[in-house]
Amino acid sequence: MRKFLVPAVLSVCLAGAASAAAGAEIHGTFTENGKPVPKGLPVKLACGDAGAASATTDEYGAYSVKTATPGDCTLSLDYKNAAPLKVVVYEKPSRYDFEVKTDSGKVTLARK
């Protein structure tokens, strides 16, 4: 019985470690007035001690950012001084689509 129990426990532990090492990912799109934001805009994801990860938007306003640690993070888009937004990053990939909104001269990101 012991011969089978140790390898089983070891494989579960290794699978968990590999999953944690892989990190977490968020992806989605940024639009403004129903149209994609410009290509090449910097997107930054800051997650506590994990540091910051970054990406850029493509021609469809799409982005994909990976981080080492899931949890509470701040997402920012370097576009028209848009205010950063709090997001939760989970262990499995999550989709976050945003609309860039301007109200009284203040630019914000809103979830769709």
VEXDREN-2710 file (C-alpha; in Angstrom, 1 decimal):
% VEXDREN-2710
k/r/px/py/pz
1/MET/0.0/0.0/0.0
2/ARG/2.8/2.4/0.8
3/LYS/4.4/1.9/-2.6
4/PHE/1.4/3.4/-4.2
5/LEU/0.5/6.1/-1.7
6/VAL/3.9/7.9/-1.9
7/PRO/4.0/8.3/-5.7
8/ALA/0.3/9.4/-5.7
9/VAL/0.9/12.1/-3.1
10/LEU/4.1/13.2/-4.8
11/SER/2.3/13.5/-8.2
12/VAL/-0.5/15.6/-6.7
13/CYS/2.1/17.9/-5.0
14/LEU/4.1/18.3/-8.2
15/ALA/0.9/19.0/-10.2
16/GLY/0.0/21.7/-7.7
17/ALA/3.4/23.3/-7.8
18/ALA/3.4/23.3/-11.6
19/SER/0.0/25.0/-11.6
20/ALA/1.2/27.7/-9.2
21/ALA/4.4/28.3/-11.2
22/ALA/2.3/28.8/-14.3
23/GLY/0.6/31.8/-12.8
24/ALA/-2.6/33.4/-13.8
25/GLU/-3.9/35.3/-16.9
26/ILE/-6.5/37.9/-17.8
27/HIS/-7.5/38.8/-21.3
28/GLY/-10.2/40.7/-23.1
29/THR/-10.7/43.9/-25.0
30/PHE/-10.8/47.7/-24.6
31/THR/-13.3/49.7/-26.6
32/GLU/-14.3/53.3/-26.8
33/ASN/-17.7/54.3/-28.3
34/GLY/-18.1/50.7/-29.4
35/LYS/-14.8/50.7/-31.4
36/PRO/-11.5/49.1/-30.5
37/VAL/-8.9/51.4/-28.9
38/PRO/-5.7/52.0/-30.9
39/LYS/-3.2/49.2/-31.5
40/GLY/-0.1/49.2/-29.3
41/LEU/-1.4/50.8/-26.1
42/PRO/0.4/49.7/-23.0
43/VAL/-1.6/47.6/-20.6
44/LYS/-0.2/47.1/-17.1
45/LEU/-1.3/44.6/-14.4
46/ALA/0.1/45.2/-10.9
47/CYS/-0.4/42.4/-8.3
48/GLY/1.1/43.1/-4.9
49/ASP/4.4/41.5/-4.3
50/ALA/4.3/39.7/-7.7
51/GLY/5.3/42.9/-9.4
52/ALA/3.8/44.2/-12.6
53/ALA/3.2/42.5/-15.9
54/SER/2.5/44.3/-19.2
55/ALA/1.2/43.8/-22.7
56/THR/-0.1/45.9/-25.5
57/THR/-3.4/46.1/-27.3
58/ASP/-3.7/44.6/-30.8
59/GLU/-5.7/46.0/-33.8
60/TYR/-8.9/44.7/-32.2
61/GLY/-8.2/46.4/-28.8
62/ALA/-7.5/42.9/-27.4
63/TYR/-4.9/42.2/-24.6
64/SER/-3.6/39.3/-22.6
65/VAL/-1.5/39.7/-19.5
66/LYS/0.0/36.9/-17.3
67/THR/1.1/37.3/-13.7
68/ALA/2.9/35.0/-11.3
69/THR/0.3/35.3/-8.5
70/PRO/-3.5/35.4/-8.6
71/GLY/-5.4/37.8/-6.3
72/ASP/-6.4/41.4/-6.1
73/CYS/-4.6/43.5/-8.8
74/THR/-4.8/46.9/-10.5
75/LEU/-5.2/47.1/-14.3
76/SER/-4.2/50.2/-16.2
77/LEU/-4.4/51.3/-19.8
78/ASP/-2.0/54.0/-20.9
79/TYR/-4.7/55.9/-22.9
80/LYS/-6.1/59.5/-22.2
81/ASN/-5.0/59.3/-18.6
82/ALA/-7.6/56.6/-17.9
83/ALA/-7.9/55.8/-14.2
84/PRO/-6.6/52.4/-13.2
85/LEU/-9.2/49.8/-12.1
86/LYS/-9.1/47.0/-9.5
87/VAL/-9.6/43.5/-10.8
88/VAL/-9.4/40.0/-9.4
89/VAL/-7.0/37.6/-11.1
90/TYR/-7.9/33.9/-10.6
91/GLU/-5.8/30.8/-11.1
92/LYS/-7.7/30.0/-14.3
93/PRO/-7.7/32.5/-17.3
94/SER/-10.4/35.2/-16.9
95/ARG/-11.9/37.5/-19.5
96/TYR/-12.3/41.2/-18.7
97/ASP/-13.8/43.4/-21.4
98/PHE/-13.7/47.2/-20.7
99/GLU/-15.2/50.3/-22.2
100/VAL/-13.2/53.6/-22.0
101/LYS/-15.7/56.2/-20.9
102/THR/-15.3/60.0/-20.6
103/ASP/-17.5/61.9/-18.1
104/SER/-16.9/65.6/-17.4
105/GLY/-13.4/65.3/-18.7
106/LYS/-12.5/62.3/-16.5
107/VAL/-11.6/59.1/-18.3
108/THR/-12.4/55.8/-16.7
109/LEU/-12.5/52.1/-17.5
110/ALA/-15.8/50.4/-17.0
111/ARG/-16.5/46.6/-17.2
112/LYS/-18.8/45.7/-20.0
END
